[in-house]
Amino acid sequence: MIREPTLFVLAALARAPLHGYAIIRSVTELSDGRVALRAGTLYAALDRLVVLDAGRVVASGSHAELVARDGLYARLWARQSGGFIGV
């Protein structure tokens, strides 16, 4: 069963190729404000993430896998979550 946030993420991505906070804004717009995604909710809704650095793929995997690798994604996640949001 697809949860409501995942359905809105898919709908947002069907409209246009988006990433990050553009997806979050689109979901808020599509749901008339009923679904308010945070970065962690967005990443949990996706099976596989691709990490780009200067236009090059530097890693891919699930949120948990990327955090565990302690690479660019993990550093960005720690900065965004302020260390308060777990995997």
Beta strands, then each sheet from edge to edge (+ up, - down):
strand 1: 49-53
strand 2: 56-61
sheet 1: 1+ 2-
end
